[in-house]
Amino acid sequence: MASVGPIRLEKVDLAPFIRLQDGTIVAVKVLSVESKQGEKEFMSEVASMANVNVCHENLVKLHGGCIDGPCRILVYDYMPNNSLSQTLLGEEKRRAKFGWKARREIIMGIGRGLAYIHEEIQPHVVHRDIKTSNILLDQNFNPKISDFGLSKLFPENTTHISTRVAGTLGYLAPEYAISGRLTRKSDVYSFGVLLLEIVSGRTAVDFDVQLGEYHLVDKAWGMYNSKELMNLVDPMLYGNFPENEAIRFLKVGLLCVQEKSKLRPQMSTAIKMMNGETNIDGDDVEISQPGLIGDIMDVKVGQRSSSKSMTENGS
């Protein structure tokens, strides 16, 4: 991996960024290797990014990195508009700034990035932690998939990998969470949850005083069955969106989170569905019951954990 050369450390917006000698601002990710997990995440991210770093417009570009004592440092493009979790799923006034066109382009961009790592490169890459905080936005609000620290490489003709579970509750595909069987359809499930979040403006898992823990996938399924799916669209859009397209996107989201992984579409197919190139309203397309992991105790990990976000050692 190439070095980024001499750098001058400087605080930019009180965040871990640096300004290079030519004035370019880049983001810095520092991983401690005091634990084996830190070393594994560093090597995984380096391997994955070396594989995908052909400058796809919807992947954060890795410029280089270095080893500094106990720290492993990676240098990426600076994303001035933070992550989806901070920008879109924040306060109502922030959500109101994202109209339908912006949300549509963010969803499609994430889909294209995933289709690229799943289908267009060899070996394929499964991200394993697709969620709002790992989708960054550049100066034009184009989405960039980031944080490949938990990703896995899939050599040619490999259909699945059995591995320890890592990821974030609310986004975990049930078959992966329960058995550790990882496929590209695991990312497809996470994408489906993300799509539902972006269209609805709601988080994957929330808490309601009256209802208790609230799961967006379950809510969307209930609305679909009661033919009230339109009510899931974010009210902060104030009705300024094409209803048929919004419903089509929500249906694609539900197709992606179906319990049986074989029924979920590949990412390239999901993109065609969202674009209207593939009809999803015909008799040959049926949306079945979604899968849902609602409790940490349902998840197969190396040891018990109370954390909503898990690494491979269960911590």
DANOR-V33939 format. One record per helix or strand of 3 or more residues. SS is the DSSP state (alpha for helix, beta for strand). FROM is the first residue (numbers start at 0). LEN is the number of residues. Records with the same first field share a line. If there is no record, write none. Layout:
SS: FROM-LEN, FROM-LEN
This chain:
beta: 6-3, 16-4, 24-8, 61-7, 70-7, 123-3, 134-3, 142-3, 151-3, 204-4, 211-4
alpha: 35-17, 83-4, 91-4, 99-21, 131-3, 173-6, 183-17, 215-10, 228-4, 234-3, 242-14, 260-3, 266-9, 295-3
